[in-house]
């Protein structure tokens, strides 16, 4: 399973190593093709470059998290805070450096997962997070539904309302989806099953895949 850019990573991984992966889950990612929306790399880097967090105080980050992620459980906020190294002077430093973040962004910009979807035989669950931003969500829905259609064993599930970091905002919901997916594949989805044939399969917890 992978979230955001991590979703694209697991799509690439199952494409390269189909014999090592039995099932894939992409959490609000795996479908991302930045170049289709922003064909110019310099513009992309300028718009999507991460903030510079060096010398920012931990207390300021904690205050910002409490405000911007007020509907997250404390475990989600605390987990996100672990993206930062805590320095002795009370400031933070991101574990993922700015330059490496830009390298990740460049790789994501160059990635075209839709070209890989038809060749992926493993079951893939695309979990979409609907943040309520109408224009972007419409485009995202189109991309995820296209992915599910191109994937031989693709399915999509939408969580709404939901933050892009829905695994931190709604950890129990996402965890249950992943557990149900793994259980369905392990216990129910044999070659002759409804999942493989494209019909509807309802798992014990209610997830339709």
Helices and strands as residue ranges (DSSP letters): E 2-3, H 5-16, E 23-27, H 34-37, H 41-48, H 58-68, H 74-81, E 84-86, E 92-94, H 98-110, H 114-117, E 123-130, H 134-150, E 154-160, H 166-169, H 171-187, H 194-197
